């Protein structure tokens, strides 16, 4: 069973999943970055450009937060393109010691999804407001159907600069 809700604390979607049936499935790309608790490990899912295959184990439980496009780099402290199409342990991003403490805390949490939501919201409080405005503007223009030249003009960048900044923000 899968459930999600919009966070009231930060630009995130909070989701949970309990696997009911064994087998494999594909997760379609959505351009977002997720912080996932697998019940044993904290994992970063970078933005995908292709469907990602997952093997399901009945009874497995997941809790996670999904960043709106462009916010993941502020949460993880890395450009999105360094995590594109990858799943990596959070310890590889934030360091073993820090993640060991978080792993112990989330393992003992009554609601792992709420724990991740608070953790992410706390880290995002001091995020780069200019980067967030850039991401919001680009996403808004794309949703409105604007072409690349129009988007570049809207955010006062050349098309090459827009491409470089978009790799950092969106992967």
BAFI-3210 file (N, C-alpha, C; in Angstrom, 3 decimals, decimal comma, padded with zeros to 6 digits):
// residues 171
n [1|2|3|4|5|6|7|8|9|10|11|12|13|14|15|16|17|18|19|20|21|22|23|24|25|26|27|28|29|30|31|32|33|34|35|36|37|38|39|40|41|42|43|44|45|46|47|48|49|50|51|52|53|54|55|56|57|58|59|60|61|62|63|64|65|66|67|68|69|70|71|72|73|74|75|76|77|78|79|80|81|82|83|84|85|86|87|88|89|90|91|92|93|94|95|96|97|98|99|100|101|102|103|104|105|106|107|108|109|110|111|112|113|114|115|116|117|118|119|120|121|122|123|124|125|126|127|128|129|130|131|132|133|134|135|136|137|138|139|140|141|142|143|144|145|146|147|148|149|150|151|152|153|154|155|156|157|158|159|160|161|162|163|164|165|166|167|168|169|170|171]
n.u [000,841|000,540|000,954|000,643|001,347|001,181|003,712|003,434|005,462|007,630|008,799|007,907|006,936|005,527|005,873|004,747|005,175|004,092|005,063|003,190|003,095|005,341|007,913|009,021|009,088|008,685|009,819|008,755|010,435|010,507|011,840|012,464|014,082|014,636|014,591|014,946|013,809|014,532|013,839|016,056|018,164|019,173|018,587|019,493|017,706|018,408|017,508|015,730|016,281|015,452|013,265|013,337|014,225|012,824|013,011|010,555|009,907|007,707|006,050|008,030|008,778|008,602|009,533|009,488|010,682|009,968|011,480|010,361|010,873|014,133|014,754|016,081|019,011|019,551|018,727|020,373|022,927|024,414|024,982|022,270|022,832|024,971|023,844|022,117|020,093|020,862|021,058|022,044|023,661|022,785|024,849|027,061|026,768|026,282|028,046|029,393|029,291|027,362|025,086|024,837|023,922|021,456|020,217|019,889|018,111|015,848|015,145|014,070|011,876|008,424|006,934|008,354|008,129|007,218|009,392|011,410|010,309|010,433|013,230|014,137|012,807|014,029|016,693|016,250|015,488|017,445|018,069|019,226|017,722|017,729|018,334|016,051|014,088|014,923|014,525|011,730|010,826|011,743|010,438|007,783|007,615|008,117|005,899|003,961|004,408|006,487|009,272|012,817|014,392|012,665|012,391|015,041|015,312|013,385|014,544|016,800|019,218|021,712|021,090|022,962|023,918|021,532|021,222|023,461|022,869|020,468|021,249|022,542|020,389|018,259|019,290]
n.v [-001,176|002,199|005,541|009,077|012,479|016,036|018,019|020,149|021,559|022,068|022,343|019,610|016,215|013,785|010,353|006,941|003,401|000,087|-003,034|-005,403|-007,541|-009,868|-009,411|-007,655|-004,204|-001,110|002,119|005,142|007,935|011,115|013,428|014,259|014,305|012,001|011,209|008,287|005,929|002,683|000,955|-000,145|001,326|004,628|006,190|007,935|008,922|009,894|012,301|010,812|009,801|007,728|004,859|003,173|000,055|-001,942|-004,424|-006,153|-007,032|-008,825|-007,301|-005,460|-002,185|001,269|004,663|008,052|011,230|013,364|015,717|018,799|019,613|020,883|021,479|019,457|019,588|021,499|020,155|017,856|018,830|018,613|018,994|018,271|016,809|015,172|013,077|011,997|009,471|007,608|005,602|006,002|005,310|007,404|007,957|008,155|010,672|012,509|011,646|009,041|009,082|011,075|010,025|007,570|008,250|009,420|007,173|005,511|007,091|007,306|004,649|004,162|005,781|006,565|007,300|007,062|008,495|011,054|011,792|011,977|014,052|016,242|016,360|016,946|019,393|020,990|021,053|022,383|024,916|026,901|027,102|028,084|030,865|032,161|030,082|028,535|030,288|030,437|027,728|027,495|029,404|028,332|025,810|026,691|028,097|026,001|024,365|026,029|025,794|027,116|027,752|026,934|029,227|031,294|030,735|031,084|033,833|034,784|034,180|035,654|034,669|033,251|030,710|028,663|029,166|028,743|025,996|024,920|025,770|024,440|021,750|021,575|022,182|020,435|018,080]
n.w [000,000|-000,815|000,227|000,204|001,177|001,193|002,616|005,450|006,430|004,743|001,267|000,288|-000,396|001,579|001,901|002,254|002,165|002,087|001,169|-000,513|-002,322|-003,756|-006,249|-009,215|-010,155|-011,983|-011,289|-012,327|-013,896|-012,250|-011,904|-009,380|-006,118|-003,515|-000,004|001,586|003,960|004,542|006,479|007,448|006,466|005,457|002,417|-000,528|-003,295|-006,379|-008,984|-011,616|-015,010|-016,429|-016,160|-013,039|-011,839|-009,261|-006,725|-005,028|-001,690|000,165|002,898|003,405|004,501|003,841|004,357|003,442|002,123|-000,551|-002,498|-003,922|-007,391|-007,873|-005,207|-003,898|-004,041|-002,027|000,266|000,320|-000,109|-002,386|-005,935|-008,123|-010,449|-009,780|-008,501|-010,272|-011,635|-009,705|-006,706|-003,526|-000,385|002,345|004,044|002,394|001,458|003,600|005,506|007,573|010,447|011,212|009,964|011,182|013,743|013,037|011,904|014,128|015,580|013,849|013,619|016,093|016,087|016,434|014,226|011,370|008,909|009,639|011,181|009,184|007,701|009,502|009,858|007,223|006,787|008,714|007,775|005,388|006,107|006,050|003,385|000,102|-000,986|-003,462|-005,238|-004,903|-005,891|-008,559|-009,363|-008,973|-010,846|-013,307|-013,353|-013,289|-015,746|-017,541|-017,057|-018,059|-020,689|-021,965|-024,188|-024,327|-024,908|-024,132|-021,421|-020,533|-021,020|-019,217|-016,727|-016,846|-018,029|-020,240|-022,733|-022,408|-019,815|-018,435|-018,907|-017,497|-014,831|-014,523|-014,583|-012,111|-010,379|-011,116|-012,140]
ca.u [000,000|001,293|000,209|001,471|000,701|002,019|004,217|003,083|006,672|008,645|008,350|008,142|005,853|005,865|005,225|005,016|004,803|004,241|005,020|002,236|003,301|006,708|008,089|009,725|008,290|009,465|009,456|008,929|011,152|009,682|012,703|012,586|015,055|013,975|015,313|014,150|014,144|014,156|013,669|017,414|019,152|018,735|019,041|019,175|017,348|018,601|016,509|015,873|015,978|014,884|012,569|014,237|013,655|012,928|012,546|009,668|009,876|006,475|006,215|009,000|008,122|009,414|009,052|010,364|010,279|010,332|011,641|009,853|012,010|015,049|015,023|016,952|020,391|019,621|018,592|021,494|024,214|025,115|024,247|021,388|023,399|025,900|023,030|021,192|019,957|021,597|020,578|023,251|023,433|022,915|026,171|028,005|026,515|026,393|029,083|029,017|028,987|026,084|023,999|024,688|023,058|020,117|019,674|019,433|016,932|014,688|014,761|013,276|010,776|007,079|006,487|009,550|007,850|007,189|010,782|012,096|009,731|011,029|014,660|014,297|012,363|015,073|017,839|015,858|015,206|018,495|018,473|019,502|016,459|017,888|018,225|014,639|013,361|015,303|013,832|010,297|010,599|011,938|009,343|006,565|007,664|007,966|004,495|003,172|004,700|007,499|010,452|014,070|014,791|011,789|012,740|016,323|015,046|012,626|015,433|017,949|020,416|021,825|020,632|024,040|023,891|020,324|021,522|024,364|022,139|019,438|021,909|022,741|019,103|017,326|019,973]
ca.v [000,000|003,446|006,744|010,284|013,728|017,227|018,488|021,509|022,146|022,374|021,954|018,170|015,243|012,716|009,131|005,663|002,251|-001,260|-003,951|-006,485|-008,653|-010,023|-009,210|-006,432|-003,166|000,037|003,440|006,065|009,155|012,286|014,594|014,635|013,614|011,482|010,651|007,094|005,021|001,340|000,125|-000,483|002,248|005,865|006,158|009,074|008,597|011,077|012,459|009,782|010,098|006,482|004,082|002,482|-001,229|-002,289|-005,751|-006,039|-008,083|-008,645|-006,848|-004,358|-000,891|002,426|006,006|008,929|012,563|013,690|017,161|019,357|019,814|021,988|021,652|018,370|019,990|022,192|019,151|016,914|019,516|018,226|019,288|017,168|015,964|014,178|011,958|011,616|008,038|006,832|005,357|005,899|005,456|008,780|008,068|008,589|012,087|013,295|011,100|007,871|009,393|011,786|009,153|006,525|008,825|009,540|005,823|005,068|007,882|006,969|003,269|004,208|006,742|006,009|007,603|007,399|009,505|012,358|012,068|012,455|015,360|017,258|016,436|017,658|020,780|021,675|021,291|023,304|026,264|027,839|026,867|029,222|031,409|032,450|028,804|028,147|031,153|029,977|026,461|027,784|030,113|027,403|024,838|027,401|028,367|024,729|023,945|026,918|025,465|028,004|027,090|027,195|030,630|032,134|030,489|031,746|035,275|035,033|034,107|036,528|033,878|032,720|029,319|027,824|029,346|028,056|024,568|024,608|025,926|023,395|020,498|021,652|022,197|019,362|016,856]
ca.w [000,000|-000,951|000,610|000,241|001,572|001,073|003,901|005,880|006,990|003,726|-000,077|000,245|-000,320|002,523|001,425|002,918|001,341|002,606|000,026|-000,280|-003,241|-004,261|-007,682|-009,591|-010,802|-012,419|-010,772|-013,453|-013,533|-011,967|-011,765|-007,964|-005,281|-002,323|001,135|001,862|005,064|004,105|007,663|007,874|005,928|004,811|001,035|-001,383|-004,673|-007,208|-010,039|-012,643|-016,403|-016,936|-015,134|-012,117|-011,439|-007,842|-006,336|-003,877|-000,693|000,941|004,272|003,495|004,760|003,493|004,675|002,668|001,696|-001,929|-002,670|-005,174|-008,292|-007,602|-003,777|-003,445|-003,758|-000,735|001,311|000,350|-000,155|-003,614|-007,158|-008,508|-011,498|-009,214|-008,014|-011,339|-011,923|-008,697|-005,348|-002,715|001,055|002,816|004,668|001,355|001,194|004,829|006,383|008,391|011,848|011,297|009,540|012,203|014,772|012,453|011,735|015,451|015,957|013,032|013,939|017,312|015,953|016,303|012,868|010,585|007,879|010,312|011,555|007,979|007,347|010,395|009,541|005,955|006,968|009,479|006,877|004,315|006,622|005,675|002,004|-000,762|-001,501|-004,891|-005,948|-004,862|-006,828|-009,896|-009,622|-009,105|-012,105|-014,424|-013,334|-013,679|-017,185|-018,256|-016,940|-018,912|-022,078|-022,546|-024,754|-023,613|-025,096|-023,306|-020,010|-020,296|-020,939|-017,980|-015,552|-017,141|-018,294|-021,594|-022,765|-021,842|-018,355|-017,974|-018,920|-016,362|-013,562|-014,473|-014,195|-010,660|-009,673|-011,451|-012,548]
c.u [000,892|000,386|001,164|000,629|001,701|002,447|003,708|004,324|007,668|008,108|008,670|006,823|006,346|005,139|005,642|004,558|005,051|004,053|004,120|002,532|004,755|006,734|008,830|008,737|009,214|008,909|009,768|009,636|010,205|010,516|012,934|013,687|014,359|014,998|014,436|014,710|013,622|013,812|015,002|018,425|018,474|019,401|018,628|018,857|017,464|017,516|016,774|015,559|015,359|014,130|013,602|013,555|013,874|012,377|011,753|009,750|008,630|006,776|007,216|008,228|009,113|008,720|010,015|009,800|010,801|010,375|010,962|011,065|012,822|015,432|015,984|018,390|020,548|019,536|019,856|022,863|025,057|024,308|023,446|022,027|024,413|025,154|022,058|021,270|020,704|020,781|021,837|022,880|023,635|024,279|027,232|027,890|026,798|027,458|028,541|028,538|027,615|024,922|023,795|023,749|021,624|019,442|019,151|018,156|015,699|014,214|013,876|012,073|009,441|006,550|007,702|009,309|007,837|008,594|011,538|011,593|010,350|012,512|014,879|013,906|013,415|016,267|017,507|015,581|016,213|018,931|018,583|018,203|016,555|017,753|016,777|013,814|013,654|014,520|012,344|009,988|010,719|010,793|008,035|006,508|007,486|006,520|003,576|003,442|005,739|008,648|011,705|014,501|013,959|012,108|014,040|016,129|014,341|013,527|016,744|019,266|020,499|021,324|021,690|024,069|022,675|020,575|022,399|023,636|021,073|020,043|022,095|021,420|018,271|017,989|019,969]
c.v [001,248|004,596|007,923|011,470|014,860|017,661|019,893|022,259|022,639|021,961|020,482|017,427|014,147|011,471|007,917|004,552|000,977|-002,201|-005,126|-007,722|-008,672|-009,774|-007,925|-005,466|-002,024|001,300|004,418|007,340|010,325|013,546|015,030|013,833|013,223|011,087|009,522|006,325|003,648|000,416|-000,294|000,608|003,487|005,934|007,444|008,535|009,886|011,193|011,436|010,327|008,889|005,803|003,301|001,193|-001,462|-003,695|-005,612|-007,275|-007,867|-008,287|-005,724|-003,047|000,227|003,693|006,952|010,328|012,770|015,208|017,613|019,606|021,063|022,160|020,595|018,789|020,727|021,192|018,309|017,567|019,140|018,674|018,058|016,251|014,955|012,939|011,434|010,112|007,146|006,669|005,154|005,968|006,913|008,996|008,501|010,082|012,928|012,781|010,020|008,244|010,054|010,854|008,001|007,010|008,941|008,175|005,285|005,801|007,489|005,544|003,222|005,126|006,025|006,188|008,027|008,471|010,899|012,763|012,634|013,830|016,464|017,455|017,259|019,125|021,591|022,004|022,313|024,721|027,296|027,686|028,171|029,717|031,718|031,181|028,340|028,986|030,748|028,717|026,691|028,450|029,166|026,397|025,496|027,664|027,084|024,246|024,786|026,680|026,335|027,190|027,558|028,655|031,558|031,959|031,197|033,253|035,616|035,044|034,868|035,763|033,573|031,274|028,376|027,936|028,649|026,544|024,184|024,698|024,859|022,046|020,458|021,519|020,942|018,044|016,703]
c.w [000,000|-000,541|000,592|000,670|001,385|002,466|004,186|006,348|005,939|002,358|-000,359|000,097|000,603|002,033|002,236|001,983|002,124|001,424|000,370|-001,116|-003,724|-005,760|-007,957|-010,240|-011,187|-011,779|-011,897|-013,009|-013,305|-011,764|-010,332|-007,283|-003,985|-001,264|001,653|003,052|004,667|005,272|008,242|007,536|005,358|003,442|000,344|-002,770|-005,465|-008,255|-011,153|-014,030|-017,092|-015,806|-014,326|-011,656|-009,949|-007,637|-005,049|-002,990|000,155|002,394|004,438|003,644|004,477|003,979|003,969|002,545|000,283|-002,039|-003,952|-006,074|-007,933|-006,144|-003,240|-003,168|-002,426|000,412|001,433|000,302|-001,358|-004,829|-007,586|-009,548|-010,966|-008,713|-009,079|-011,617|-010,929|-007,425|-004,522|-001,232|001,464|003,462|003,656|001,076|002,443|005,786|007,316|009,790|012,007|010,973|010,528|013,312|014,258|012,310|013,062|015,856|015,146|013,313|015,180|017,242|015,795|014,876|012,037|009,520|008,484|010,752|010,346|007,556|008,201|010,096|008,273|006,097|007,711|008,592|005,796|004,800|006,146|004,223|001,226|-001,414|-002,993|-005,719|-005,990|-005,829|-008,274|-010,253|-009,826|-010,443|-013,294|-014,487|-013,769|-015,170|-017,993|-018,218|-017,820|-020,394|-022,745|-023,145|-024,023|-023,739|-024,215|-021,820|-019,671|-020,151|-019,631|-016,751|-015,769|-017,275|-019,782|-021,567|-022,184|-020,324|-017,744|-017,908|-017,726|-015,033|-013,414|-014,115|-012,678|-009,907|-009,880|-011,861|-014,035]
res [x|x|x|x|x|x|x|x|x|x|x|x|x|x|x|x|x|x|x|x|x|x|x|x|x|x|x|x|x|x|x|x|x|x|x|x|x|x|x|x|x|x|x|x|x|x|x|x|x|x|x|x|x|x|x|x|x|x|x|x|x|x|x|x|x|x|x|x|x|x|x|x|x|x|x|x|x|x|x|x|x|x|x|x|x|x|x|x|x|x|x|x|x|x|x|x|x|x|x|x|x|x|x|x|x|x|x|x|x|x|x|x|x|x|x|x|x|x|x|x|x|x|x|x|x|x|x|x|x|x|x|x|x|x|x|x|x|x|x|x|x|x|x|x|x|x|x|x|x|x|x|x|x|x|x|x|x|x|x|x|x|x|x|x|x|x|x|x|x|x|x]
***
